[in-house]
Amino acid sequence: MIRKDELSGLRDFTMDELQKRAREIKEELFNLRFQLRTGHLSDFSRVRAIRRSYAQVQTVISEKRLAEAKHGAA
């Protein structure tokens, strides 16, 4: 899971870095869900934490896209 200080650090990443991070988190989430279905996952809270991390990265990506659109139109 991404801590508060890491979340503010995410805003300093480039769009490519954010998208790469999102792909990595999505892949980890896929693996955790697979483990959950096969019964090999012991820490169920990890799924929720990874989902939250993915949402946080996606939020920062959306913020950057909105900022680009706003500055690009001005």
Secondary structure by P-SEA (a helix, b strand, c coil): cccaaaaaaaaaccaaaaaaaaaaaaaaaaaaaaaaaaccccccaaaaaaaaaaaaaaaaaaaaaaaaaaaaac
